[in-house]
């Protein structure tokens, strides 16, 4: 239903694909979750393609004093909980 939102005649081609792209990206992240440094992904808010091309730069950003760690990754206990939840999903 969300794909056709805002379209008055839903029988015609077209739609809003942002949700589908977001879902596809989430699945790709879940598939590769064991090899991703989530702090680095959040540091740059980048795609997986960009992440794999510039991991070193992103890891430097994480070490910067200006880096704001997301709440779910603050501390090892929270990070482990977050990763376990991804495994459940």
C-alpha positions in Angstrom: 0.0 0.0 0.0 2.8 2.4 0.8 4.3 2.0 -2.6 1.2 3.5 -4.2 0.6 6.2 -1.7 -0.2 9.6 -3.2 -1.3 8.1 -6.5 -5.0 8.6 -7.1 -5.4 5.8 -9.7 -3.3 2.9 -8.4 -4.0 0.7 -11.4 -1.6 2.9 -13.4 2.2 2.2 -13.4 4.4 4.1 -11.0 4.9 4.4 -7.3 7.1 5.6 -4.5 10.1 3.3 -4.3 11.9 4.8 -1.3 10.5 2.2 1.1 11.5 -0.6 -1.2 15.1 0.8 -1.5 15.3 1.1 2.3 14.1 -2.5 2.8 16.6 -3.8 0.2 19.4 -1.9 2.0 18.3 -3.2 5.4 18.4 -6.8 4.0 21.9 -6.3 2.6 23.1 -4.9 5.9 21.6 -7.9 7.7 23.3 -10.3 5.3 26.7 -8.7 5.9 26.3 -7.8 9.6 29.2 -10.0 10.7 31.7 -8.1 8.7 30.5 -4.6 9.2 31.9 -2.1 11.8 28.6 -0.4 12.7 30.4 2.5 14.3 32.1 3.3 11.0 28.9 3.0 9.1 27.2 5.5 11.4 30.2 7.8 11.4 29.8 8.4 7.7 26.1 7.5 7.1 27.3 5.8 3.9 26.1 3.0 1.7 27.8 -0.5 1.9 29.6 0.2 -1.4 31.1 3.3 0.0 31.9 1.7 3.3 33.9 -1.1 1.7 35.8 1.5 -0.3 36.8 3.7 2.5 36.8 1.7 5.8 40.1 3.3 7.0 38.8 6.9 6.7 35.5 6.0 8.5 37.4 4.3 11.3 39.5 7.4 11.7 36.2 9.4 12.0 35.1 7.1 14.8 38.2 7.9 16.8 37.6 11.6 16.4 36.5 13.5 19.5 33.6 14.9 17.5 32.1 11.5 16.8 28.7 11.0 18.4 28.2 7.3 19.0 24.6 6.1 18.5 22.9 5.0 21.7 22.6 1.4 20.7 26.4 1.1 20.3 27.5 2.9 23.5 29.3 0.4 25.6 30.1 -3.2 24.9 26.9 -4.5 26.6 24.6 -2.4 24.5 26.6 -3.2 21.3 26.4 -7.0 22.0 22.6 -6.6 22.6 22.3 -4.7 19.3 24.2 -7.4 17.4 22.2 -10.2 19.0 19.0 -8.5 18.0 20.2 -8.3 14.4 20.9 -12.1 14.5 17.3 -12.7 15.7 16.0 -10.6 12.9 
